[in-house]
């Protein structure tokens, strides 16, 4: 992400501040922080920005990841050829984090909870002392209580925030460059999108496309009229 494609959204600031606290902490304090919240609130966008800003190693888990898959992904991000065993790969990842002084970001952490692969992240953290940022869904903190040793090494839990007018205005500037979207329509988009950055972006695109279709260079709430905005819900089928 470059400055031309990055908006200073609320959750970007929260994520960057959380990582900063972990990186600048006194060494006797734990070094893991978690940003959590509903899907669509811009957590991954924030994590990618923070990864670029702090030169963090960034990995995004998938539903099929095992402990070995976690380590393979981390080592790939580091540009390191993996050793033959999980123990050796853990040592490789921890050594690189310690020597480089760079943090680690693990996105979609909920998948590792589901696959019981959580402890491999703690092992890497313990052996390196590096700052580690975890990104997950709303119930991730509660899920991690199953692993007391993991849960107890958290420096901070940071709840992501729903997107509001401040965020939407930045997104409008970033993505609507051919049409002026008025504040009253933007407020309706924020209300309809219910805090989701993703839905705000979808609705901004809809509003711009409709304005262009009508030959307009601006669109306000009155001009939008009774047209539907995207709520995330599938429409009910109309039966003849």
Secondary structure by P-SEA (a helix, b strand, c coil): cccccccccaaaaaaaaaaaaaaacccccccbbbbbbccccaaaaaaaaaaaaaccbbbbbcccccaaaaaaaaaaaacccccccaaaaaaaaaaaaaaacbbbbbccaaaaaaacaaaaaaaaaaacccbbbbbbcccccccccccaaaaaaccbbbbbbcccaaaaaaaaaaccccccccaaaaaaaaaaacccaaaaaaaaaaaaaaaaaacccccccccccccccccccccccccc
